[in-house]
Amino acid sequence: MDHSTLVFDAFDVDLVVKVLANTAFSPFFTGMIPIFYYFHVGTIKNDTVVGSFCYFLLVSSFCASTILSFPPRVRVISII
């Protein structure tokens, strides 16, 4: 009796999107990429360091614009 299945039978796209939203498209993790490249290469004028820093600025500005464009609603609670 062989019950083997393929790995991608139950491929969940939502899970992949959530993981990428919290890693590859997160300002915290993208901010670490140019720092690690700088420590590894040793110069800030390297194309990889500059490119990853530009990607960090792009992701951070997008996240800041989405957060600032949708301010949280303030609920006024009346005691009366």
C-alpha positions as CSV (number, residue, x, y, z in Angstrom):
1,M,0.0,0.0,0.0
2,D,1.7,3.2,-1.2
3,H,0.2,6.4,0.2
4,S,2.9,8.8,-1.1
5,T,1.8,12.1,-2.5
6,L,3.6,15.0,-4.1
7,V,4.8,17.8,-1.9
8,F,2.9,20.4,-3.8
9,D,-0.5,18.7,-3.6
10,A,-1.6,21.1,-0.9
11,F,0.4,24.2,-1.9
12,D,-1.0,27.1,0.0
13,V,-0.5,30.5,-1.8
14,D,-1.8,32.5,1.2
15,L,0.9,31.0,3.5
16,V,3.6,32.0,1.0
17,V,2.2,35.5,0.7
18,K,2.1,35.9,4.5
19,V,5.7,34.7,4.9
20,L,6.9,37.0,2.2
21,A,5.0,39.9,3.6
22,N,6.7,39.4,7.0
23,T,10.2,38.7,5.6
24,A,11.1,39.9,2.1
25,F,8.8,42.9,2.1
26,S,9.2,43.9,5.7
27,P,11.2,47.1,6.4
28,F,13.0,45.5,9.3
29,F,14.4,42.6,7.3
30,T,15.2,44.7,4.3
31,G,17.1,47.1,6.5
32,M,19.3,44.2,7.6
33,I,20.3,43.3,4.1
34,P,22.5,46.3,3.3
35,I,24.1,46.1,6.7
36,F,25.1,42.5,6.3
37,Y,26.4,43.2,2.8
38,Y,28.4,46.2,4.1
39,F,29.9,44.0,6.9
40,H,30.8,41.4,4.4
41,V,32.2,43.6,1.6
42,G,33.6,46.4,3.7
43,T,32.8,49.2,1.4
44,I,29.7,51.3,1.0
45,K,30.3,52.0,-2.7
46,N,29.6,48.4,-3.8
47,D,26.7,48.0,-6.2
48,T,25.1,45.3,-4.0
49,V,25.1,47.5,-0.9
50,V,23.7,50.5,-2.8
51,G,21.1,48.4,-4.6
52,S,19.9,46.7,-1.4
53,F,19.8,50.1,0.3
54,C,17.6,51.4,-2.5
55,Y,15.3,48.4,-2.1
56,F,15.1,49.1,1.6
57,L,14.2,52.7,0.9
58,L,11.5,51.6,-1.6
59,V,9.9,49.1,0.8
60,S,10.1,51.4,3.7
61,S,8.5,54.3,1.8
62,F,5.7,52.0,0.6
63,C,5.0,50.8,4.1
64,A,5.1,54.3,5.5
65,S,2.7,55.6,2.8
66,T,0.2,52.8,3.5
67,I,0.4,53.3,7.2
68,L,0.1,57.1,7.0
69,S,-2.7,57.1,4.4
70,F,-5.0,55.0,6.5
71,P,-4.9,56.5,10.0
72,P,-6.6,54.5,12.7
73,R,-10.1,55.5,13.6
74,V,-10.5,57.1,17.0
75,R,-13.5,56.0,19.0
76,V,-15.0,58.5,21.3
77,I,-16.5,56.7,24.3
78,S,-19.1,58.7,26.1
79,I,-19.7,58.0,29.7
80,I,-23.1,59.6,29.7
